[in-house]
Amino acid sequence: MSTDQADADLGADERRALADRLAGAGALSARWRETFEAVPRHLFLPPVYWEFVEGSAVPRDRGSDPDGWLAGAYRDTPAITQWDDGDEAAGRRDFTSSLSMPTMVALMLGDLDVEDGHRVREVGTGPGYNAALLAHRLGAERVMSVEIDRTVADLARANLAAAGLGGLRVLTGDGAQPDTGGAEPADRLIATCASLVTDVPAVWLDQTRPGGLIVAPSATLFGGGAVARLRVADDHRSASGRFTGSSDFMRMRQQRYQAPPVDAYLPGDWPGDAEASATGLDPEAIRASWLAQFAIGCRLPDLYYRRAPYGDTVTWWFFDTAVTSWATVDSVPGAVEFDVRQSGPRRLWDEIHAAWTAWEQAEHPGYERYGLTVTGSGERTVWLDDPDHHWSPPAR
Ligand SMILES: C[S@@+](CC[C@H](N)C(=O)[O-])C[C@H]1O[C@@H](n2cnc3c(N)ncnc32)[C@H](O)[C@@H]1O
């Protein structure tokens, strides 16, 4: 670390304490620990950021509370650094850039299994902290990172320079596109923004050498997410491997889903022409399990839901992305049967119930029992235990 040494030296005790906690939880190997202790995370934080604590974004302002600002940098929490793609008038609806939670950073770097001399491509630079860790471990010239947001990319370059790692190349662009920045295929590719399991960018196969690894958080439209660890085949035409654990990353910018308004599905009053039935499965049970949502979302990748609470009851709405069908289920606390309405050519609740049943019959498999195969020709197959045992949707 060169430049402002006094600033870089801040937080050394806090950094060590965070590394202790991560190592104690089994997230941080001895090799990475050295790097975590050496790279100051606070150098990648702006004067005001929002610490994400138990579902709330808490502002940390260096001007009014420098100690709180610094302490937040060394807690195991994500730090939000941009809202709404930088649109100040949007009212802070969605966070669109951040420093990821240290535990996730450590686990994913562990999954990446880098060795001395490796070249790494990162997709989603954000403020540049993860790239800095890689650069400290491998050398700045061996790491290249791609960031879609111009302002964020500029800040990352400035942060990296302030940390003495200005030799790391940050490209401004879409990490799902074939721009290689003139680089050879990397030994490792790590994404720090999520792609849908059905839409893992095929270009990553070309950007990673045969035998190399892709570590990428994957999400489903239905909910749930997990980190995929894929090894690229010798012919470059596919990559395959298991998921390693749960994740909840912000989606790649071009993969955010804008749901149509409800009246695109149901132009008149509810329940319209919907068929009535009853179910013994409370959708709130699905909500309680991120893993169940992931399993259902992998099997039914074109479905999503919205919850509409009124009083104690929650009406769950289920939709398909083709805008052909919808279903509702009323979740009433304490009930054993729940009212169902289904409309359109598909019976969405029946499909979801069948996916839940398949998950139960498979005895609630953990993330590491699922795997993903991506081919250059566009197939994305989620499998259970073995690549021939498809979990992805059976053809309708
Ligand atoms: C969670 S942040 C990255 C965290 C970061 N690497 C760190 O050091 O903690 C995700 C970043 O991905 C970026 N992003 C989203 N879609 C992208 C895309 N298609 N290509 C490149 N970057 C993208 C966002 O702008 C955001 O800055």
The ligand as a Tripos MOL2 file, in Angstrom:
@<TRIPOS>MOLECULE
LIG
   27    29     1     0     0
SMALL
NO_CHARGES

@<TRIPOS>ATOM
      1 C1        -22.1990   -6.6410   -5.7680 C.3       1 LIG1
      2 S1        -21.4060   -5.4840   -6.8120 S.3       1 LIG1
      3 C2        -19.7740   -6.1050   -6.9620 C.3       1 LIG1
      4 C3        -19.0420   -6.3670   -5.6990 C.3       1 LIG1
      5 C4        -17.5770   -6.2010   -5.8200 C.3       1 LIG1
      6 N1        -16.9110   -7.0130   -6.8140 N.3       1 LIG1
      7 C5        -16.8240   -6.2530   -4.4970 C.2       1 LIG1
      8 O1        -15.6550   -6.0130   -4.5810 O.co2     1 LIG1
      9 O2        -17.3920   -6.4770   -3.4160 O.co2     1 LIG1
     10 C6        -22.0530   -5.9290   -8.4070 C.3       1 LIG1
     11 C7        -21.5500   -5.0330   -9.5260 C.3       1 LIG1
     12 O3        -21.8490   -5.6770  -10.7590 O.3       1 LIG1
     13 C8        -22.0770   -4.6720  -11.7220 C.3       1 LIG1
     14 N2        -22.7490   -5.2550  -12.9020 N.ar      1 LIG1
     15 C9        -24.0680   -5.5360  -13.0540 C.ar      1 LIG1
     16 N3        -24.2850   -6.0720  -14.2670 N.ar      1 LIG1
     17 C10       -23.0800   -6.1390  -14.8920 C.ar      1 LIG1
     18 C11       -22.6600   -6.5930  -16.1590 C.ar      1 LIG1
     19 N4        -23.5230   -7.0920  -17.0420 N.pl3     1 LIG1
     20 N5        -21.3490   -6.5050  -16.4780 N.ar      1 LIG1
     21 C12       -20.4490   -5.9940  -15.5950 C.ar      1 LIG1
     22 N6        -20.8020   -5.5340  -14.3660 N.ar      1 LIG1
     23 C13       -22.1000   -5.6220  -14.0140 C.ar      1 LIG1
     24 C14       -22.9000   -3.6470  -10.9610 C.3       1 LIG1
     25 O4        -22.8880   -2.3880  -11.6040 O.3       1 LIG1
     26 C15       -22.2240   -3.6700   -9.5950 C.3       1 LIG1
     27 O5        -21.2550   -2.6690   -9.4880 O.3       1 LIG1
@<TRIPOS>BOND
     1     1     2 1
     2     2     3 1
     3     2    10 1
     4     3     4 1
     5     4     5 1
     6     5     6 1
     7     5     7 1
     8     7     8 2
     9     7     9 1
    10    10    11 1
    11    11    12 1
    12    11    26 1
    13    12    13 1
    14    13    14 1
    15    13    24 1
    16    14    15 ar
    17    14    23 ar
    18    15    16 ar
    19    16    17 ar
    20    17    18 ar
    21    17    23 ar
    22    18    19 1
    23    18    20 ar
    24    20    21 ar
    25    21    22 ar
    26    22    23 ar
    27    24    25 1
    28    24    26 1
    29    26    27 1
@<TRIPOS>SUBSTRUCTURE
     1 LIG1         1 GROUP 0 **** ****
